[in-house]
Amino acid sequence: MEFLDEDLRLRIIQLTWRNPAFMAIAIALIWLIPQLLIRKIMSEQYEKNKLDKQKQKIKKLYP
């Protein structure tokens, strides 16, 4: 038993993948999601390095 016949499959593909609005949103998501993840990781690393530098400077002042 097949849930989707060939005509229905083609219709779904035509309504989604060949739809310019859907493709614009899909491309935007593919572009933005990794960028947001990388930005979060870089921000965490920046804060960690900032605290480490601050600790080193304090250590130099008070050995």
LUMFIDO-407546 format. One record per residue: residue number from 1; residue in one letter; z, x negated, y negated of N, C-alpha, C, CB in turn. Coordinates in Angstrom, 1 decimal, padded with zeros to 4 digits. Glycine has a CB too. Example, Ala and Ser with C-alpha at 12.3 -4.5 7.8 and 13.67 -1.06 7.14 Angstrom:
roba|kolba|nZ|nX|nY|caZ|caX|caY|cZ|cX|cY|cbZ|cbX|cbY
1|A|007.8|-013.2|005.7|007.8|-012.3|004.5|007.8|-013.2|003.3|009.0|-011.3|004.5 $
2|S|007.1|-012.8|002.2|007.1|-013.7|001.1|007.9|-012.9|000.0|005.7|-014.1|000.6 $
This chain:
roba|kolba|nZ|nX|nY|caZ|caX|caY|cZ|cX|cY|cbZ|cbX|cbY
1|M|000.0|-000.8|001.2|000.0|000.0|000.0|000.0|-000.9|-001.2|001.2|000.9|000.0 $
2|E|-000.9|-000.6|-002.1|-001.0|-001.4|-003.3|-000.5|-000.5|-004.5|-002.5|-001.8|-003.5 $
3|F|000.4|-001.1|-005.3|001.0|-000.3|-006.4|000.0|-000.1|-007.5|002.2|-001.0|-006.8 $
4|L|-000.8|-001.2|-007.8|-001.7|-001.1|-008.9|-003.1|-001.3|-008.4|-001.4|-002.2|-010.0 $
5|D|-004.0|-000.4|-008.6|-005.4|-000.6|-008.2|-006.1|-001.5|-009.2|-006.1|000.8|-008.1 $
6|E|-007.3|-001.9|-008.9|-008.0|-002.9|-009.7|-008.3|-002.4|-011.2|-009.3|-003.3|-009.1 $
7|D|-008.6|-001.1|-011.3|-008.9|-000.6|-012.6|-007.6|-000.6|-013.5|-009.4|000.8|-012.5 $
8|L|-006.5|-000.3|-013.0|-005.3|-000.3|-013.7|-004.9|-001.7|-014.1|-004.1|000.4|-012.9 $
9|R|-005.1|-002.7|-013.2|-004.8|-004.1|-013.6|-005.7|-004.6|-014.7|-005.0|-004.9|-012.3 $
10|L|-007.0|-004.3|-014.6|-007.9|-004.7|-015.7|-007.5|-004.0|-017.0|-009.3|-004.3|-015.3 $
11|R|-007.1|-002.8|-017.0|-006.7|-002.1|-018.2|-005.4|-002.7|-018.8|-006.4|-000.6|-017.9 $
12|I|-004.4|-003.1|-018.0|-003.2|-003.7|-018.5|-003.6|-005.1|-019.1|-002.2|-003.9|-017.3 $
13|I|-004.4|-005.8|-018.4|-004.8|-007.1|-019.0|-005.5|-006.9|-020.3|-005.7|-007.9|-018.0 $
14|Q|-006.4|-005.9|-020.4|-007.1|-005.7|-021.6|-006.2|-005.3|-022.8|-008.2|-004.6|-021.4 $
15|L|-005.2|-004.5|-022.5|-004.3|-004.0|-023.5|-003.3|-005.1|-024.0|-003.5|-002.8|-023.0 $
16|T|-003.0|-006.1|-023.1|-002.0|-007.1|-023.5|-002.7|-008.4|-023.9|-001.1|-007.3|-022.4 $
17|W|-003.3|-009.1|-023.0|-003.8|-010.4|-023.2|-004.9|-010.5|-024.2|-004.2|-011.1|-021.9 $
18|R|-005.7|-009.5|-024.2|-006.9|-009.5|-025.1|-006.5|-008.8|-026.5|-008.1|-008.8|-024.5 $
19|N|-005.3|-008.4|-026.7|-004.9|-007.8|-027.9|-004.5|-008.9|-028.9|-003.7|-006.8|-027.6 $
20|P|-005.1|-009.0|-030.0|-004.8|-010.1|-031.0|-003.4|-010.1|-031.5|-005.7|-009.9|-032.2 $
21|A|-002.8|-008.9|-031.7|-001.4|-008.8|-032.2|-000.4|-009.4|-031.1|-001.0|-007.4|-032.5 $
22|F|-000.7|-009.0|-029.9|000.2|-009.5|-028.8|000.0|-011.0|-028.6|-000.2|-008.8|-027.5 $
23|M|-001.2|-011.5|-028.7|-001.4|-012.9|-028.6|-000.8|-013.7|-029.7|-002.9|-013.2|-028.5 $
24|A|-000.8|-013.1|-030.9|-000.2|-013.8|-032.1|001.3|-013.9|-031.9|-000.5|-013.1|-033.4 $
25|I|001.9|-012.8|-031.4|003.4|-012.9|-031.1|003.7|-013.8|-030.0|003.9|-011.4|-030.8 $
26|A|002.9|-013.8|-028.9|003.1|-014.7|-027.8|003.0|-016.2|-028.2|002.1|-014.4|-026.6 $
27|I|002.0|-016.5|-029.0|001.9|-017.9|-029.4|003.0|-018.3|-030.4|000.5|-018.1|-030.2 $
28|A|003.4|-017.4|-031.2|004.5|-017.7|-032.1|005.8|-017.9|-031.3|004.8|-016.5|-033.1 $
29|L|006.1|-017.1|-030.3|007.2|-017.3|-029.5|007.2|-018.7|-028.7|007.4|-016.2|-028.5 $
30|I|006.0|-019.0|-028.2|005.8|-020.2|-027.5|006.1|-021.4|-028.4|004.4|-020.3|-026.8 $
31|W|005.7|-021.2|-029.7|005.9|-022.3|-030.7|007.3|-022.4|-031.2|004.9|-022.0|-031.9 $
32|L|008.0|-021.2|-031.4|009.3|-021.2|-032.0|010.5|-021.5|-031.1|009.5|-019.9|-032.7 $
33|I|010.4|-021.0|-029.9|011.6|-021.1|-029.0|011.9|-022.6|-028.7|011.3|-020.4|-027.7 $
34|P|010.9|-023.4|-028.3|011.3|-024.8|-028.1|011.7|-025.5|-029.4|010.1|-025.6|-027.5 $
35|Q|011.2|-025.1|-030.5|011.5|-025.7|-031.8|013.0|-025.4|-032.1|010.6|-025.2|-032.9 $
36|L|013.4|-024.2|-031.8|014.8|-023.8|-032.1|015.8|-024.6|-031.2|015.0|-022.3|-031.9 $
37|L|015.4|-024.7|-029.9|016.2|-025.5|-029.0|016.4|-026.9|-029.4|015.7|-025.4|-027.6 $
38|I|015.3|-027.5|-029.8|015.3|-028.9|-030.2|016.1|-029.1|-031.5|013.8|-029.5|-030.4 $
39|R|015.9|-028.2|-032.4|016.7|-028.2|-033.6|018.2|-028.1|-033.4|016.3|-027.1|-034.5 $
40|K|018.6|-027.3|-032.4|020.0|-027.2|-032.1|020.6|-028.5|-031.5|020.3|-026.0|-031.1 $
41|I|019.8|-029.0|-030.6|020.2|-030.3|-029.9|020.3|-031.4|-031.0|019.2|-030.7|-028.8 $
42|M|019.3|-031.5|-031.8|019.3|-032.6|-032.9|020.5|-032.4|-033.8|018.0|-032.6|-033.6 $
43|S|020.8|-031.1|-034.2|021.9|-030.9|-035.1|023.3|-031.3|-034.4|022.0|-029.4|-035.4 $
44|E|023.4|-031.0|-033.2|024.7|-031.4|-032.5|024.8|-032.9|-032.4|024.7|-030.8|-031.0 $
45|Q|023.7|-033.6|-032.1|023.7|-035.0|-032.1|024.0|-035.6|-033.4|022.4|-035.6|-031.6 $
46|Y|023.5|-035.0|-034.5|023.7|-035.5|-035.8|025.2|-035.4|-036.2|022.9|-034.7|-036.8 $
47|E|025.8|-034.3|-035.9|027.2|-034.1|-036.2|028.1|-035.0|-035.4|027.6|-032.6|-035.8 $
48|K|027.7|-035.3|-034.1|028.5|-036.2|-033.3|028.4|-037.6|-033.8|027.9|-036.2|-031.8 $
49|N|027.2|-038.0|-034.2|027.0|-039.4|-034.8|027.7|-039.5|-036.1|025.5|-039.7|-035.0 $
50|K|027.7|-038.5|-036.9|028.4|-038.5|-038.2|029.9|-038.7|-038.0|028.1|-037.1|-038.9 $
51|L|030.5|-038.0|-037.0|031.9|-038.1|-036.7|032.2|-039.5|-036.2|032.4|-037.1|-035.7 $
52|D|031.4|-040.0|-035.4|031.6|-041.4|-034.8|031.5|-042.4|-035.9|030.5|-041.7|-033.8 $
53|K|030.6|-042.3|-036.8|030.5|-043.3|-038.0|031.8|-043.2|-038.8|029.3|-043.0|-038.8 $
54|Q|032.2|-041.9|-039.0|033.4|-041.7|-039.9|034.6|-042.4|-039.2|033.7|-040.2|-040.1 $
55|K|034.8|-042.2|-037.9|035.9|-042.8|-037.1|035.8|-044.4|-037.2|035.9|-042.4|-035.7 $
56|Q|034.6|-044.9|-037.1|034.5|-046.4|-037.2|034.9|-046.9|-038.6|033.0|-046.8|-036.9 $
57|K|034.5|-046.2|-039.6|034.8|-046.6|-041.0|036.4|-046.5|-041.2|034.1|-045.7|-042.0 $
58|I|037.0|-045.5|-040.6|038.4|-045.4|-040.8|039.1|-046.5|-040.0|038.9|-044.0|-040.2 $
59|K|038.6|-046.8|-038.8|039.1|-047.9|-038.0|039.0|-049.2|-038.7|038.4|-048.0|-036.7 $
60|K|038.0|-049.5|-039.5|037.9|-050.7|-040.2|038.9|-050.8|-041.3|036.5|-050.8|-040.8 $
61|L|039.2|-049.6|-041.9|040.2|-049.6|-043.0|041.6|-049.8|-042.5|040.1|-048.3|-043.8 $
62|Y|041.9|-049.2|-041.3|043.3|-049.3|-040.8|043.2|-049.9|-039.3|043.9|-047.9|-040.8 $
63|P|043.2|-051.2|-039.2|043.0|-051.8|-037.9|044.3|-051.7|-037.0|042.7|-053.2|-038.0 $
